[in-house]
Amino acid sequence: MFGGYDVRGVYGKDVTEETFALLGTVLSSVSNEMTLGIDYRQHSQPLASALLAGYSGSVRFAGFAPTPLVAFNSRALGVSITASHNPPEYAGAKFSKERRCFYSEELDCLRKKFERVKTRNKRYPAALPKPDSELVSTYLDALPAASPKALFDLAGGSACALKNYFPQSIFSQPDPRFEKHAGEPTTDALSVLKTRTREKNCVGIAFDGDADRAAVVDSGEFVDGGVVGAFLALSNLKRGEKVVLTIDVSDEVFVFLRDNGLRPIYSPVGDIFLIKKVLSSNAKFAFERSSHYSFLKHMPHSDGLYAGALLSHTKPGEIRDFAKQFKSVTLIESVSTRKPGAALPRDLLSNAPIRIQVFDGLKARFDDFTVLVRASQTEPKIRINVEAKTPDLAAQGMSLAKEQLQKSKL
């Protein structure tokens, strides 16, 4: 059940009360105090009870809560019982400390301890503590006021626990199986938000299942998460300040940030890597194309509610019009390989005039297109992103990348 970023899997198969009781025992060796919150999935409460049956330290319980609320209140240890945007049969947990997510080495250490522990605690379920309202008020006091003119799509997820914070919202009733709305805020999942914001001529903010991401729909139009990151950077940072962005963000966005006096720095894809990079580089802001946004003045952990509150004060059409200057076309495809995390040959894309980086796959800038090739860490696939000014040029770049991958026999 241990993945690259958290604990997650199908309930009853990968994730069970027994494994969570064992996980609680292991977490006792990490810290003697825990901040705990849960999402609305049907198995979250019994899994939280099992976790506490194994845990021997003191617990502050937030009750139903978005992941950023738990992270904001995390000191030595925060645990969110959530499977984020995954399908309803999934369950899991995310871990935080010092207002940031666990790094990969910390999660790996937790996994190794989990594998070594032999004791099986079958005293669950333990009673869940009474929710601590101070955890909620402390977090809400740190958020900017949300604009009454914007429309918030809570997706039936964890953000519903704070529905009174949002002046206008849709899908604000908990939907444990995501039957009315997908937990992933993709453009296809936001048809209602598109229609409503078009009719009302307003900005819409959509959260994922545990509200650590915020997608934007402006007056009916979905805006790419990387472009929204550029908008937030330009609106909130001073010239010369550093901003970290993941390698899958459009090359056009990187150049835009640089040309506007900011200092962009690439990070591998994944909030674990993004947060580590932003802290080590002393940057002020970080973002992913998947709509994770981290403001260091708030906390290192990605917070969809904080970013959404800031974005809610923009004028209708402002973000949509800002996005129009980014005209590149992006093609995204995958090719099969033998195993997850395949090592790419270092000479792949070596004929490019500018080779940008090699730490998370390979990204290279050719005369007519930019190519990013990355190995999935969870599936036996190689992902290819190609960016160009026209669809034809993007198709040429995709053909080149596939041809070189075929020669490498991965």
C-alpha positions as CSV (number, residue, x, y, z in Angstrom):
1,M,0.0,0.0,0.0
2,F,3.0,2.3,0.2
3,G,3.4,4.4,-3.0
4,G,5.8,7.1,-4.0
5,Y,4.0,9.9,-2.2
6,D,1.6,8.3,0.4
7,V,-0.2,5.2,1.5
8,R,-3.0,4.3,-0.9
9,G,-4.9,1.3,-2.4
10,V,-8.1,-0.5,-2.8
11,Y,-10.0,-0.9,0.5
12,G,-10.2,-4.6,1.6
13,K,-7.3,-5.6,-0.7
14,D,-4.4,-3.3,-0.3
15,V,-5.7,-1.2,2.6
16,T,-7.4,-2.8,5.6
17,E,-8.1,-2.1,9.3
18,E,-5.4,-4.6,10.2
19,T,-2.7,-2.8,8.1
20,F,-3.8,0.6,9.5
21,A,-3.6,-0.7,13.1
22,L,0.0,-1.8,12.3
23,L,0.6,1.6,10.6
24,G,-0.5,3.3,13.9
25,T,2.0,1.2,15.8
26,V,4.8,2.3,13.4
27,L,3.7,6.0,13.7
28,S,4.2,5.8,17.4
29,S,8.0,5.5,16.7
30,V,7.8,8.6,14.5
31,S,6.2,11.0,17.0
32,N,4.3,10.9,20.4
33,E,1.8,13.5,19.2
34,M,-0.4,13.4,16.1
35,T,-2.8,15.7,14.3
36,L,-5.4,13.5,12.6
37,G,-8.1,14.3,10.0
38,I,-10.3,12.2,7.8
39,D,-12.2,12.6,4.5
40,Y,-15.8,11.5,3.8
41,R,-15.0,8.2,2.1
42,Q,-17.1,5.4,3.6
43,H,-14.1,3.6,5.0
44,S,-12.2,6.5,6.5
45,Q,-13.7,6.4,10.0
46,P,-13.0,2.7,10.6
47,L,-9.5,3.1,9.2
48,A,-8.9,6.1,11.6
49,S,-10.2,4.0,14.5
50,A,-7.8,1.1,13.5
51,L,-4.9,3.6,13.2
52,L,-5.6,4.9,16.7
53,A,-5.8,1.4,18.1
54,G,-2.2,0.9,17.2
55,Y,-1.0,4.4,18.0
56,S,0.3,5.1,21.6
57,G,0.8,8.9,21.5
58,S,-1.5,11.8,22.1
59,V,-3.9,12.8,19.3
60,R,-5.6,16.1,18.2
61,F,-8.5,15.1,16.0
62,A,-9.8,17.5,13.4
63,G,-12.7,15.4,12.4
64,F,-13.7,15.7,8.7
65,A,-11.1,18.0,7.3
66,P,-9.2,18.8,4.1
67,T,-5.6,17.7,3.9
68,P,-4.2,21.3,4.1
69,L,-6.0,21.9,7.4
70,V,-4.2,18.9,8.9
71,A,-0.9,19.9,7.4
72,F,-1.2,23.4,8.7
73,N,-1.6,22.1,12.2
74,S,1.1,19.4,11.9
75,R,4.1,19.7,14.1
76,A,6.0,16.5,14.4
77,L,3.2,14.5,12.7
78,G,0.0,15.0,10.7
79,V,-2.0,12.3,9.2
80,S,-4.9,12.7,6.7
81,I,-7.0,9.6,6.1
82,T,-7.8,10.2,2.5
83,A,-7.4,8.8,-1.0
84,S,-7.6,12.2,-2.5
85,H,-9.0,12.1,-6.1
86,N,-8.8,8.3,-6.6
87,P,-11.9,6.2,-7.3
88,P,-14.3,5.5,-4.5
89,E,-13.0,2.0,-3.8
90,Y,-9.7,3.5,-2.8
91,A,-8.6,4.5,0.7
92,G,-5.3,5.8,2.1
93,A,-3.3,8.2,4.2
94,K,-1.1,11.3,3.7
95,F,1.6,12.3,6.1
96,S,2.9,15.7,7.1
97,K,5.3,17.4,9.5
98,E,6.3,21.0,10.1
99,R,3.6,22.1,7.7
100,R,5.0,20.1,4.8
101,C,4.4,16.6,3.3
102,F,6.8,13.8,4.1
103,Y,9.8,13.6,1.9
104,S,10.4,10.4,-0.1
105,E,13.1,9.2,2.2
106,E,10.9,9.8,5.3
107,L,8.1,7.8,3.7
108,D,10.6,5.1,2.7
109,C,11.8,4.9,6.3
110,L,8.2,4.5,7.4
111,R,7.7,1.7,4.9
112,K,10.7,-0.1,6.2
113,K,9.6,0.1,9.8
114,F,6.2,-1.1,8.7
115,E,7.7,-4.2,7.0
116,R,9.7,-5.0,10.1
117,V,7.0,-4.9,12.7
118,K,5.4,-8.3,13.4
119,T,2.9,-7.4,16.1
120,R,-0.7,-7.4,15.0
121,N,-3.0,-5.2,17.1
122,K,-6.6,-6.5,16.9
123,R,-8.0,-4.2,19.6
124,Y,-9.6,-1.9,17.0
125,P,-11.8,-0.2,16.5
126,A,-10.7,2.5,19.0
127,A,-13.1,5.3,19.8
128,L,-12.4,8.4,17.7
129,P,-11.7,11.5,19.9
130,K,-14.0,14.5,19.9
131,P,-13.1,16.9,17.1
132,D,-10.9,19.8,18.3
133,S,-12.5,23.0,16.9
134,E,-9.4,25.0,17.6
135,L,-7.6,23.2,14.7
136,V,-10.3,24.5,12.4
137,S,-10.3,28.0,13.7
138,T,-6.5,28.2,13.6
139,Y,-6.5,27.2,10.0
140,L,-9.3,29.4,8.9
141,D,-7.7,32.4,10.5
142,A,-4.7,31.9,8.3
143,L,-6.8,32.0,5.0
144,P,-7.6,35.1,3.1
145,A,-11.3,35.9,2.8
146,A,-13.0,34.2,-0.1
147,S,-14.7,36.6,-2.6
148,P,-18.5,36.5,-2.6
149,K,-18.4,37.0,-6.4
150,A,-16.6,33.7,-7.1
151,L,-18.1,30.3,-7.3
152,F,-16.4,27.4,-5.6
153,D,-16.8,23.7,-6.6
154,L,-16.3,21.5,-3.6
155,A,-16.7,18.3,-5.6
156,G,-18.4,16.6,-2.6
157,G,-14.9,16.1,-1.1
158,S,-13.1,17.2,2.0
159,A,-13.7,20.9,1.3
160,C,-17.3,20.3,2.3
161,A,-16.2,20.2,5.9
162,L,-15.6,24.0,5.6
163,K,-18.5,24.8,3.3
164,N,-19.5,27.8,5.4
165,Y,-16.2,29.5,4.5
166,F,-17.3,29.8,0.9
167,P,-19.9,32.5,0.1
168,Q,-21.0,30.6,-3.1
169,S,-20.5,26.9,-3.7
170,I,-21.7,23.9,-5.6
171,F,-21.4,20.2,-4.8
172,S,-21.1,21.3,-1.2
173,Q,-22.7,18.1,0.3
174,P,-20.3,15.2,1.1
175,D,-20.4,12.6,-1.7
176,P,-18.4,9.6,-0.2
177,R,-18.4,7.7,-3.5
178,F,-18.1,10.7,-5.8
179,E,-21.3,9.7,-7.6
180,K,-22.3,13.2,-8.6
181,H,-18.9,14.7,-9.3
182,A,-15.4,13.1,-10.0
183,G,-12.7,13.8,-7.3
184,E,-10.2,14.9,-10.0
185,P,-10.8,18.5,-11.2
186,T,-10.1,17.9,-14.9
187,T,-11.8,20.0,-17.6
188,D,-14.1,17.1,-18.4
189,A,-15.3,16.9,-14.8
190,L,-16.2,20.6,-14.4
191,S,-19.0,20.9,-16.9
192,V,-21.4,22.3,-14.3
193,L,-18.8,24.9,-13.1
194,K,-18.2,25.9,-16.7
195,T,-21.9,26.5,-17.3
196,R,-22.5,28.4,-14.1
197,T,-19.5,30.7,-14.4
198,R,-20.4,31.4,-18.0
199,E,-24.0,32.3,-17.0
200,K,-22.8,34.4,-14.0
201,N,-19.7,35.8,-15.7
202,C,-17.5,35.0,-12.8
203,V,-14.4,33.1,-11.7
204,G,-14.8,29.5,-10.6
205,I,-12.4,27.5,-8.3
206,A,-12.6,23.7,-8.2
207,F,-10.9,21.5,-5.6
208,D,-9.9,17.9,-5.8
209,G,-11.0,15.2,-3.3
210,D,-8.9,16.4,-0.4
211,A,-8.6,20.1,-1.4
212,D,-4.8,20.3,-1.7
213,R,-5.3,21.4,-5.4
214,A,-7.3,24.2,-7.0
215,A,-8.3,24.3,-10.7
216,V,-9.6,27.5,-12.3
217,V,-12.6,28.0,-14.7
218,D,-12.9,31.6,-15.7
219,S,-16.2,32.7,-17.3
220,G,-16.8,29.2,-18.7
221,E,-13.2,28.4,-19.8
222,F,-10.9,25.9,-18.1
223,V,-7.4,27.4,-17.6
224,D,-4.2,25.2,-17.6
225,G,-2.7,24.8,-14.1
226,G,0.7,25.8,-15.3
227,V,-0.7,29.1,-16.7
228,V,-2.5,29.7,-13.4
229,G,0.8,29.2,-11.6
230,A,2.4,31.9,-13.8
231,F,-0.5,34.2,-13.0
232,L,-0.1,33.7,-9.3
233,A,3.6,34.1,-9.5
234,L,3.4,37.4,-11.4
235,S,0.7,38.7,-9.0
236,N,2.3,37.8,-5.7
237,L,6.1,37.8,-6.2
238,K,8.6,40.6,-6.6
239,R,11.2,40.9,-9.4
240,G,14.2,38.7,-8.7
241,E,12.4,36.3,-6.4
242,K,12.6,32.5,-7.0
243,V,9.7,30.4,-8.1
244,V,9.8,26.6,-8.5
245,L,7.8,24.8,-11.1
246,T,7.7,21.1,-12.1
247,I,9.3,20.0,-15.3
248,D,6.0,19.2,-17.0
249,V,4.9,22.8,-16.9
250,S,4.9,24.4,-20.4
251,D,8.3,25.7,-21.6
252,E,6.5,28.8,-22.6
253,V,5.6,29.5,-19.0
254,F,9.2,29.1,-17.9
255,V,10.4,31.6,-20.4
256,F,7.5,34.0,-19.5
257,L,8.5,33.9,-15.8
258,R,12.2,34.5,-16.7
259,D,11.4,37.3,-19.1
260,N,9.3,39.0,-16.4
261,G,12.1,39.3,-13.9
262,L,11.4,36.2,-11.8
263,R,13.9,33.4,-11.3
264,P,12.2,30.1,-12.3
265,I,13.7,26.8,-11.1
266,Y,12.7,23.3,-12.3
267,S,11.7,20.5,-10.0
268,P,10.8,16.9,-10.7
269,V,7.1,16.2,-10.9
270,G,5.4,15.4,-7.6
271,D,4.6,17.6,-4.6
272,I,7.2,15.7,-2.5
273,F,9.9,16.9,-4.8
274,L,8.4,20.3,-5.4
275,I,8.3,21.2,-1.7
276,K,11.8,19.9,-1.0
277,K,13.1,22.0,-3.9
278,V,11.2,25.2,-2.8
279,L,12.6,24.9,0.7
280,S,16.2,24.1,-0.3
281,S,16.3,26.9,-2.9
282,N,14.7,29.5,-0.6
283,A,12.0,30.2,-3.2
284,K,8.7,32.1,-2.3
285,F,6.3,30.1,-4.4
286,A,6.0,26.7,-6.2
287,F,3.5,25.1,-8.5
288,E,2.7,22.1,-10.6
289,R,0.7,21.7,-13.8
290,S,-1.7,19.5,-11.8
291,S,-2.8,22.6,-9.8
292,H,-0.7,22.2,-6.7
293,Y,0.2,25.7,-5.4
294,S,2.5,26.3,-2.4
295,F,3.1,29.8,-0.9
296,L,5.9,29.8,1.6
297,K,4.4,32.7,3.6
298,H,1.4,30.5,4.3
299,M,3.1,27.0,4.5
300,P,5.2,24.7,2.3
301,H,2.4,22.2,1.9
302,S,0.2,22.7,-1.2
303,D,-3.1,24.3,-0.2
304,G,-6.0,24.5,-2.7
305,L,-8.1,26.6,-0.4
306,Y,-5.5,29.3,0.1
307,A,-4.7,29.5,-3.6
308,G,-8.4,29.5,-4.4
309,A,-9.1,32.3,-2.0
310,L,-6.5,34.5,-3.7
311,L,-7.7,33.6,-7.2
312,S,-11.3,34.3,-6.2
313,H,-10.6,38.1,-6.1
314,T,-9.6,38.3,-9.8
315,K,-12.0,40.0,-12.1
316,P,-14.1,37.9,-14.5
317,G,-12.1,37.3,-17.7
318,E,-8.8,38.4,-16.1
319,I,-7.2,34.9,-15.9
320,R,-8.8,33.8,-19.1
321,D,-7.3,36.8,-21.0
322,F,-4.0,36.3,-19.3
323,A,-3.9,32.7,-20.6
324,K,-4.4,33.8,-24.2
325,Q,-0.8,34.9,-24.5
326,F,0.3,31.3,-24.1
327,K,-0.3,29.9,-27.6
328,S,1.7,26.7,-27.7
329,V,0.1,23.3,-28.4
330,T,0.8,20.4,-26.1
331,L,0.5,16.7,-27.1
332,I,0.7,14.1,-24.3
333,E,1.0,10.3,-25.1
334,S,2.4,7.2,-23.4
335,V,4.3,4.2,-24.6
336,S,4.6,0.9,-22.9
337,T,7.8,-0.3,-21.3
338,R,8.9,-3.3,-19.3
339,K,8.6,-2.0,-15.8
340,P,7.7,1.2,-13.8
341,G,10.6,3.7,-13.3
342,A,12.5,2.5,-16.3
343,A,15.9,4.2,-16.7
344,L,16.1,6.4,-19.8
345,P,19.4,6.3,-21.8
346,R,21.3,9.5,-21.2
347,D,21.9,10.0,-25.0
348,L,18.1,10.1,-25.6
349,L,17.3,13.5,-27.3
350,S,21.0,14.2,-27.4
351,N,20.6,15.8,-30.9
352,A,18.6,18.7,-29.3
353,P,20.2,22.2,-29.5
354,I,19.3,22.8,-25.8
355,R,19.1,20.0,-23.3
356,I,17.3,21.4,-20.3
357,Q,17.6,18.7,-17.6
358,V,18.1,15.1,-16.7
359,F,16.9,14.7,-13.1
360,D,13.3,13.7,-13.8
361,G,13.4,12.1,-17.3
362,L,14.7,14.2,-20.1
363,K,13.6,17.6,-21.4
364,A,15.1,19.2,-24.5
365,R,14.3,22.2,-26.6
366,F,14.6,21.8,-30.4
367,D,14.2,24.6,-33.0
368,D,10.5,23.8,-33.5
369,F,9.3,22.0,-30.4
370,T,10.2,21.1,-26.8
371,V,10.1,17.4,-25.8
372,L,9.7,16.0,-22.2
373,V,10.2,12.2,-21.8
374,R,9.5,10.7,-18.3
375,A,9.2,7.2,-16.9
376,S,6.1,6.6,-14.8
377,Q,7.0,5.5,-11.3
378,T,3.8,3.6,-10.8
379,E,3.0,2.1,-14.2
380,P,5.1,0.4,-17.0
381,K,4.9,3.4,-19.2
382,I,7.0,6.2,-20.6
383,R,5.1,9.5,-20.8
384,I,5.9,12.0,-23.6
385,N,4.9,15.7,-23.6
386,V,5.6,17.7,-26.7
387,E,5.1,21.5,-26.9
388,A,5.1,23.5,-30.2
389,K,3.5,26.5,-31.8
390,T,1.4,24.4,-34.2
391,P,-0.3,21.0,-34.0
392,D,1.8,19.8,-37.0
393,L,5.1,20.8,-35.3
394,A,4.0,19.1,-32.1
395,A,3.2,15.9,-34.1
396,Q,6.7,16.0,-35.6
397,G,8.2,16.2,-32.1
398,M,6.1,13.3,-30.9
399,S,7.2,11.2,-33.9
400,L,10.8,12.0,-33.1
401,A,10.5,11.1,-29.4
402,K,8.7,7.8,-30.2
403,E,11.3,6.9,-32.8
404,Q,14.2,7.5,-30.4
405,L,12.4,5.5,-27.7
406,Q,11.9,2.6,-30.1
407,K,15.6,2.5,-30.8
408,S,16.4,2.4,-27.1
409,K,14.3,-0.8,-26.7
410,L,12.9,0.1,-23.3
